[in-house]
Amino acid sequence: MLTTRDLMTEDIIALRDSDSLLEAQKAMEQARIRHLPIVDAAGAFVGLLTHRDLLAASVSRLADIDQATQEEIYGGIPIHEVMRADVAMATPELPLRQAAEVLLTQKYGCLPVVESGKLVGILTASDFIRLSLDLMDALEANEKLDCQGCQDCQDCQD
């Protein structure tokens, strides 16, 4: 049985709850991620900041505020004021199917993976897309191995 540990990303980018929204925005942009786990000074998982949370905290572009002013505003807001603390989490041993069902039914983009209070990974919808692509590649490779060189299928004629 596959577990969350088998698919989760362990090389995690996380920030502290005392860091600013500007630091979070820059980290998300540089790493091209939409979910940022938040930990306290001891490394315990305390919440999650999403790209959507950042957008909700930003001043509308319609307000005619320049980028420097927006960055100044973000620089003065600590993450703990905007992050979500009541977040669904997974354990490394959670069956992968259960994790997928939570992501799908709850429409979550990720599940932080926590063990003994410490953040050990993150499981995202992108991880499942990557798994799906790998499985499709394996199925296609298996189909080609099963092919006996008949003239009836398109794969044999290519």
MINUDO-512557 format. One record per residue (C-alpha): z, y, x. Coordinates in steps of 0.05 Angstrom, whole numbers, plus 32768, in hexadecimal, padded with zeros to 4 digits. Each point is the difference from the previous one (the first is absolute). Layout:
# residues N
ZYX ...
//
This chain:
# residues 158
800080008000 7FED8044801A 803780348004 8002804B8007 800D7FF6804B 7FBC7FDF8007 7FDA803E7FE9 802D803D800A 7FF280348035 803880008033 7FE88039802B 801D80357FD1 7FFD804B8003 804180197FE2 802380438000 804880157FF7 8019801E7FC0 801180408026 7FB8800A8019 7FD680347FDE 7FC77FF87FCF 7FD3801F8036 80117FC7802F 7FF27FCF7FC8 7FBD80207FF0 7FEB7FFE8048 80167FB88009 7FD97FEB7FC2 7FC280258016 80017FE58047 800D7FB87FEC 7FD480047FC2 80367FE47FD3 801880117FBA 80467FE28001 803780148031 80417FD88001 803D802B800D 803C7FE98028 8043801F8011 801B800C8047 80187FB78003 7FBB7FE57FED 80147FEB7FBA 7FCA80077FCB 801180397FD1 7FC080117FDC 7FB5800A7FFD 7FD4803D8003 7FB97FF97FE5 7FC3802C8006 8007800E7FB6 80488019800C 7FE580308035 7FCB801A7FD0 8034800A7FCA 802B80298030 7FC7802B8019 7FED80457FE7 7FBF7FFE7FDA 7FC280178025 7FF4802C7FC3 803C802A8016 7FD580198039 80327FEC8036 7FE27FF48045 800A7FC18029 80328021802F 802D80157FC6 7FFC7FBB7FE1 80147FE18043 803A80318005 80187FEB7FBB 7FF97FB68011 8025800C8042 803D80197FDA 80067FC77FCF 80247FC18017 7FE27FBE7FE9 80407FEB7FDC 7FF380377FCC 7FBD7FE27FEC 80027FB68011 800D7FC97FCD 80417FDB800C 7FFA7FCF7FC6 7FC87FD6801C 7FED7FB87FF3 80077FD78040 7FEE7FBB8019 80227FD18030 7FD87FDD8036 800A7FBD7FDD 7FE780187FBC 7FC57FD47FEA 7FC08027800A 7FE97FF27FB9 803F80217FE5 7FF5803D802C 7FB880057FE7 80177FFB7FB8 80318039800B 7FCB802C8020 7FCE7FF17FC8 802D80047FC3 8029803C8017 7FC38023801D 8023800B8043 7FD8800E803E 80337FDF802F 80407FDA8007 802E80108039 80197FBF801F 804B8003800D 802E7FCD8020 804B800C8006 7FF580497FEC 7FCF800C803A 7FB6800F7FF7 7FD97FC78020 7FBB800A7FE2 7FD5801C7FC9 7FD17FDC7FD1 7FC880287FE2 7FC77FF67FCF 7FD28007803D 80207FC3801F 7FEC7FD87FC3 7FB9801B8002 7FFC7FEB8049 801A7FBB7FED 7FCC7FFC7FC9 7FC880108031 80197FCB8031 80037FCD7FC8 7FB980117FEA 7FE77FF98047 80237FBC8005 7FE17FE97FBE 7FBB80168016 80087FDC8043 80177FC17FDB 7FC580037FD1 7FD08002803B 80237FC48020 7FFB7FD97FBF 7FB5800E7FFB 7FD77FC28012 7FBE8023800D 7FE47FF57FBC 7FC680297FE6 802380137FBF 803180358017 7FF18045801C 802E7FF7803C 7FD57FC68019 7FC180287FFB 801B803B8029 
//
